[in-house]
Amino acid sequence: MKQKKEHMVALTGRAHKVMELLVKGLEWDVDDSSKMHKKIDNSNGTFMAVHVEFINKHNNGIVGDVFSVAHHYEQNGDTMRDPDVEFLRNSDKFYPIYFRQDGAGGTEQEVLVFDGEGHVTGWRPKMQAEIASFCNQVWMPNIKRQQGLTFLKREPNAKSPIRNDAYVLDEQREAEKTEGA
C-alpha cells in the first residue's frame, strides 16, 4: 500500500506578496542587528504595529531562513503576542511553522518536532495546514489592509532599482513620486 506523502502548505497569492513586503530589506547580519528587524506602523496607532524579525539562518536541520511576524500589546507591564507567527522561507516560498497567541487562554503551536539536541526530526501536517489557512485567509489580508500595503505592478524602467514585479509600501511609492518630481 502506498503511503501518502504530505507537503507543507505555503502562503499563496496575496498573502505571499504581503510576506515578501514584510521581509523586504531584512538581512542576516550578527554584527549589525538593526538589519535583522523592523517595525511597520502606518496606521497612526489605529491598529497594532507589525514587528518583523529575521530570526534564524539555516540552523538545526532547518533548510531555509526563518522570520517572525508579530503584533504586540502590553498587559500589566508584559509584552503580549497577538499573534506571533514564524515562517520558514525555502525556495522563495513561506511556510508557517510556529504560532503563539498570548493572553487569557493563550495558545502555542510548534509545527516542527525536535530531538533532544534541537535538531528537526519531523513536523505536524494538520497543525501546519491550519496555521497556513489562518495566515492566507485572515492575518496577511488584515496586515495588508491595516498597514496600507499596496501591490504596485511596475512598468519596465531602467532607472528604477526595483524589479518590474516588485511590490512596495504606499510610503515608498509616495517617496519615489517626490524624488522624480
N, C-alpha and C positions, 0 to 999 in steps of 0.2 A: 504494500500500500504506500502511495506517495504521500510524503508529508508536505503540507502547505508551508511555503517559505514566506514569512511576513516581512514587510519593509516598513521603516519609519515613515510617518506622514509628515511631509514638508509644508511650510507655508506656501500658499498658492496665490496667484493673481495679485490683487491689490494689497493683500496682507504681506506678500513677499516684497512688493515695491515699498511699502511703509518701512519694513525692516531694513531694506537697503538704505533708505534715507537715514534711519536712526543710527546705523553703524558707520555711515559715510564719514571718512576723515579720522576714524579711530585707528591707532597703530599700537602694536605691541612694543613697548619701549620701557624696560625696567629702570632705565636711568632717568626717564622723564615721564612720570606717571600722569602728567596733565594730558598726554596724548592718548591715554587709555580710558578716559571717561568724559562724559559731557552731560549737561542738563539742558533740556529743551523746555522752555516755558513761554509760549506765545499767546497765552490766554489772559495775561494780566491778573492772575490769581483766581479767575473764574473756575478753572479746572486744575487738578494736580499736575505739577511739572512731571516730565518723563526723564528718568535717570537712566543713562545707557553706559555700560562699562564693558570693556574688553577684559575678561577675567581669566582666560586660560588659552594657552597656545600649545597644541599637540602634546598632551601630557597624559600619563596614566592609561595608556591604551586608547585614548580618545583620538580619533582621526579627524581633525578639524579644529577650528577655533571656537571658543565658547564666549558668548556675550550675555550679559544680564540686562533686561529691560524692566524697569520698576516704577511704580508710583509709590510715594511715601507720604505719610502723615504722622503727626506727633500725638501721642496719647500718654498722659501722665509723665511727660518728660522722656518717653521712649519713642524711637523711630519705628514706625509700623509699616510693613509692606502691604500694598493694596493694588494689585499683587506684585510679585517679583517672579518673572519667568526667565529661565536660562535657555539659550538657543545654541545648538551646535551648527556651525557653518561648515558644510562639506560639499565640494563640487558646486559652489555658488548656490546652494540651497540651504535653507534654515530649518532645523528640526527642533521643536521644543523638547527639552529633556528634564526640566525641573519646574515645579510650580509651588509657590508659597503665598498664602494669604494669612496675614496676622489678624489679631483682634479676637473677639468672642467667637468661639467655635472655629478657631484658625485651622488651616489645612496646610500640610506639606506633602508633596508628592515627588518622589525621586524616581525617574524613569529608568535610569541606569542602575545596574546591580554591580557592586564592587566586592572584591575578595578582601581578606584581612590586611593585605598590603596596599589597598587602594587602587587596584587595577580593575578595569571593567571586565566583567565576566558574562554579562547578559543585559537584557532590558525587558521592560514590561509593556508589551504591544498595546493592550487595551487602554492603559493609562496614558500612554504617549498619544494615541489617536484622539482621546478625549481632550487633552490639553491643546493639541493642534486644532481641533474643531473650535474650541473656545477662542484661540488666537485668530484663526481665519475668519470666523463669523462675527465675533463680538469685539475683542480687545483691540486688534490692529485697526479696524474701521473706526473705533472710538478715538484712538490716539490720533488718527489722521484728521478726523473732524474737530476734535478738541484743540489740537495744536495748529490747525490751519495748514497742514501739509498739502502740497499741490504736486501733482504729477504733470510735468510740463514737457511735452514732446518737442524737441528742438529741431529746427531746420538745420541742414548742414551749414556750418560756419567755421572756417579755418581759424578765425581769431579766438573762438571760444575754447577754453581749456577743458570744457565739459563735453563728454561724448554726446552724440546726437540722441541716444536713447536714455540719457541720464534724467533723473528726476530731482527736483530741487524744492527747497522750502520757499514759501511766499517771500520771506525776507531776503533770500538770495536773489530771487527774480527782481525785486524792487531795487536792490543794490546794483545789479547789473544794468538796469534801466538808467539809473542815476549816473553810473560810470560812463555809459555810452552817450549820454547827452552832451 
